[in-house]
């Protein structure tokens, strides 16, 4: 597997971050993203693209997960934190299929990064498919690893 290498500008994000047991990730990301998008849209904030989940740490006991959206301008809302996705190179692969198989794709990208680049920021997933429309088996998810 050879990832696509992208040069990306800095992007402003509105997000929520929490430390949870790994078994709760699906609830934190799916419903969490829907709720966050609703808050942002109700506040008149332009959401620029699909939701992402950035993994600051991940062990068998806990996952430090940030769920957010790239936005056009800063916003002040209770429970919403402004952040950025930093400018620079990103190694990207697209996972086709259900979420349960994402860890295998993620592991392959991590292996490629370990052999070919240096990480510069926590990796993330970008959920390209609308779960209310696209069946699980047909979904597309980008796995993104910011690299030096």
C-alpha positions as CSV (number, residue, x, y, z in Angstrom):
1,X,0.0,0.0,0.0
2,X,1.4,3.4,-1.0
3,X,-0.6,6.4,0.3
4,X,-1.3,9.5,-1.6
5,X,0.8,12.4,-0.3
6,X,-1.0,15.7,0.0
7,X,0.3,19.2,0.9
8,X,-2.4,20.8,2.9
9,X,-3.0,24.3,4.3
10,X,-3.8,25.0,8.0
11,X,-7.5,24.4,8.6
12,X,-9.6,25.8,11.4
13,X,-11.7,23.3,13.2
14,X,-14.6,23.2,15.8
15,X,-14.4,20.1,17.9
16,X,-15.1,18.2,21.0
17,X,-12.5,16.0,22.7
18,X,-13.0,13.2,25.3
19,X,-11.2,10.3,26.8
20,X,-13.4,7.2,26.6
21,X,-13.2,3.4,26.7
22,X,-12.5,2.2,23.1
23,X,-15.8,0.3,23.0
24,X,-17.6,3.7,23.1
25,X,-15.8,5.2,20.1
26,X,-18.7,4.5,17.7
27,X,-21.1,6.4,19.9
28,X,-18.7,9.3,20.4
29,X,-18.0,9.7,16.7
30,X,-21.3,9.0,15.0
31,X,-23.9,10.6,17.2
32,X,-21.3,13.1,18.5
33,X,-20.6,14.3,15.0
34,X,-24.3,14.6,14.2
35,X,-24.9,16.7,17.4
36,X,-21.8,18.9,16.7
37,X,-22.9,19.6,13.1
38,X,-26.3,20.5,14.3
39,X,-24.9,23.0,16.9
40,X,-22.6,24.5,14.3
41,X,-25.3,24.9,11.7
42,X,-27.8,26.3,14.2
43,X,-25.2,28.9,15.1
44,X,-24.8,29.8,11.4
45,X,-21.3,28.4,11.1
46,X,-20.3,27.2,7.7
47,X,-19.1,23.5,7.9
48,X,-16.5,22.7,5.3
49,X,-16.6,19.0,4.7
50,X,-17.0,15.7,6.4
51,X,-16.6,14.9,10.1
52,X,-13.2,13.7,11.3
53,X,-12.0,11.8,14.4
54,X,-8.4,12.5,15.5
55,X,-6.8,10.0,17.9
56,X,-4.5,11.7,20.3
57,X,-3.8,8.3,22.1
58,X,-5.3,4.9,21.9
59,X,-4.8,1.9,24.3
60,X,-6.9,-1.1,25.3
61,X,-8.2,0.9,28.3
62,X,-8.9,4.3,26.8
63,X,-8.9,6.4,23.7
64,X,-8.4,10.2,23.6
65,X,-10.6,11.1,20.7
66,X,-11.4,14.5,19.1
67,X,-14.4,14.7,16.8
68,X,-14.8,17.8,14.7
69,X,-15.3,19.6,11.5
70,X,-13.3,22.1,9.4
71,X,-15.2,25.4,9.7
72,X,-15.0,28.7,7.8
73,X,-14.8,30.9,10.9
74,X,-14.3,30.7,14.7
75,X,-17.4,30.1,16.9
76,X,-18.0,30.4,20.6
77,X,-20.4,27.6,21.7
78,X,-20.7,25.8,25.0
79,X,-18.7,22.6,24.9
80,X,-17.1,23.4,21.5
81,X,-13.4,24.0,21.2
82,X,-11.6,25.7,18.4
83,X,-8.5,23.9,17.0
84,X,-6.6,23.5,13.8
85,X,-5.4,20.8,11.5
86,X,-1.8,22.0,10.8
87,X,-0.4,22.9,7.4
88,X,2.0,20.4,5.9
89,X,2.2,17.0,4.2
90,X,-0.3,14.2,4.9
91,X,-0.1,10.6,3.9
92,X,-3.7,9.5,3.0
93,X,-5.3,6.2,2.1
94,X,-9.0,5.5,1.5
95,X,-10.6,2.6,3.3
96,X,-13.6,1.2,1.4
97,X,-16.1,-0.8,3.5
98,X,-17.3,-1.1,7.0
99,X,-15.8,0.6,10.0
100,X,-14.9,-2.7,11.7
101,X,-12.1,-3.2,9.2
102,X,-10.6,0.3,9.6
103,X,-8.0,-0.8,12.2
104,X,-6.3,-3.0,9.5
105,X,-6.1,-0.1,7.0
106,X,-4.9,2.2,9.8
107,X,-2.2,-0.3,10.8
108,X,-0.9,-0.6,7.2
109,X,-0.7,3.2,7.0
110,X,1.1,3.4,10.3
111,X,3.6,0.8,9.0
112,X,4.2,2.8,5.9
113,X,4.8,6.0,7.9
114,X,7.2,4.2,10.3
115,X,9.3,3.0,7.2
116,X,9.0,6.1,5.0
117,X,8.3,9.3,7.0
118,X,8.2,11.0,10.3
119,X,4.8,11.7,12.0
120,X,4.2,15.3,12.9
121,X,0.6,15.2,14.4
122,X,-2.0,12.7,15.6
123,X,-3.6,10.7,12.8
124,X,-7.3,11.0,12.0
125,X,-10.1,9.4,10.1
126,X,-12.4,11.5,7.8
127,X,-15.8,10.0,7.3
128,X,-16.7,10.7,3.6
129,X,-20.0,8.7,3.5
130,X,-23.2,9.9,5.0
131,X,-24.2,7.0,7.3
132,X,-27.9,7.8,6.9
133,X,-27.7,7.2,3.1
134,X,-24.7,4.8,2.4
135,X,-24.9,1.2,3.6
136,X,-22.0,0.2,5.9
137,X,-20.4,-2.1,3.4
138,X,-20.2,0.8,0.8
139,X,-18.7,3.5,3.0
140,X,-15.5,5.4,2.3
141,X,-13.2,6.7,5.1
142,X,-9.9,8.5,4.6
143,X,-7.2,7.6,7.0
144,X,-4.9,10.6,7.3
145,X,-1.4,10.7,8.9
146,X,0.3,14.1,9.0
147,X,4.0,13.6,8.2
148,X,7.1,15.7,8.1
